[in-house]
Amino acid sequence: MLTASDCANAKPGAKPYKLADAYGLFLLVHPNGGKYWRLKYRRPGTRTEAGLAFGTYPTISLAKAVVADRKLTHF
């Protein structure tokens, strides 16, 4: 489970990397220092994989991202 301190302490690396939470929510950390909330999910009818962007960290906090994720993945 991802914590607020994990998000705050995430440092950029040579390549983009993901810090995963649950149910497909993750924080994508780019080499330029940008941190972006993303959600990977499967569409109900076709089961094809899709993605959704929530915004950037710290503009969107972990708590807000989790609430948005749960609303979308657990109707």
C-alpha positions in Angstrom: 0.0 0.0 0.0 1.3 3.4 -1.0 1.8 6.0 1.8 1.9 9.8 1.6 5.6 9.7 2.6 6.4 7.3 -0.2 4.9 9.9 -2.6 6.7 12.8 -1.1 10.1 11.0 -1.0 10.0 9.6 -4.5 13.1 10.8 -6.3 13.5 11.0 -10.1 15.6 8.2 -11.7 17.2 7.6 -15.1 13.9 6.2 -16.4 10.3 6.7 -15.4 9.1 4.3 -12.7 5.8 3.5 -10.9 4.8 3.5 -7.3 1.7 1.3 -7.1 -1.2 1.4 -4.7 -4.1 -1.0 -5.2 -6.7 -1.6 -7.9 -4.5 -0.2 -10.7 -3.7 3.2 -9.1 -0.1 4.3 -9.4 2.1 7.3 -9.2 4.3 7.7 -12.2 7.7 9.4 -11.4 9.5 10.9 -14.4 13.2 11.7 -14.7 12.4 15.4 -14.8 10.9 15.1 -11.3 7.2 15.2 -12.4 4.9 12.9 -10.5 1.6 11.9 -12.2 -1.4 10.0 -10.9 -2.6 7.3 -13.3 -5.1 4.5 -13.1 -5.0 1.3 -15.2 -8.2 -0.6 -15.5 -10.2 -2.9 -17.8 -13.3 -1.8 -19.6 -16.4 -3.7 -18.4 -17.8 -4.7 -21.8 -14.8 -5.6 -23.8 -12.2 -6.2 -21.0 -9.6 -4.2 -23.0 -7.0 -2.4 -20.9 -7.4 1.4 -20.6 -5.8 4.2 -18.6 -6.9 7.3 -16.9 -4.9 10.3 -15.6 -5.9 12.1 -12.4 -3.4 14.9 -12.3 -0.1 15.7 -10.7 1.3 15.2 -7.2 1.2 17.2 -4.9 -1.7 19.1 -6.5 -3.8 15.9 -6.2 -2.9 14.3 -2.8 -2.8 10.5 -2.2 -6.1 10.7 -0.3 -7.9 12.5 -3.2 -6.4 10.1 -5.8 -7.6 7.1 -3.7 -11.1 8.5 -3.4 -11.3 9.1 -7.1 -9.9 5.6 -7.8 -12.4 3.9 -5.5 -15.3 5.8 -7.1 -14.3 4.7 -10.6 -13.4 1.1 -9.8 -16.0 0.1 -7.2 -19.3 1.5 -8.5 
